[in-house]
Amino acid sequence: MIDWVPVVFVTFKVLIFGTCMFFAIKWHYDQGKKKGMTKGALLRTGGKVVAAFMLALLGVLLFTFGLARMLGMDLSLP
């Protein structure tokens, strides 16, 4: 039987991060519109922010799995 606590916490974390990223990008988009930036420049900047976040997330994931393997934890699925 699956333990429900990690499922609930991971789901909560994904929802919170997704919502925060949406509002952060929306806020920056609105600020750029106030300054008169073009739509293409705003979309490129938003894309760069999303790409940087995904790379940081990948780095944290790889670091976590590397540390877990170094400590001898079994990461195989049953």
C-alpha positions, 0 to 999 in steps of 0.5 A, a space after each residue: 500500500 502506498 504511503 499517502 503523506 508524500 503524495 499529498 505533500 508533493 502534490 501540494 508543492 507542485 500546486 504552490 510552485 505552479 501558482 507562484 510561477 504563474 503569478 510571478 511571470 504575470 507580474 513581470 509581464 504586466 510590468 513590461 507592458 507598463 514600460 512599453 516593451 514589445 510582446 516578443 521581448 516579454 515572451 522571450 524573457 518569460 521563456 528564459 525564466 522558465 528555462 532557468 527554473 527547469 535547469 535549477 530543478 534538474 540540478 537539484 534533482 540530480 544532486 539529490 539522487 547523487 547524494 542518496 546513492 553516495 549514502 547507500 540508499 536504495 532508489 529502485 522501484 519495487 
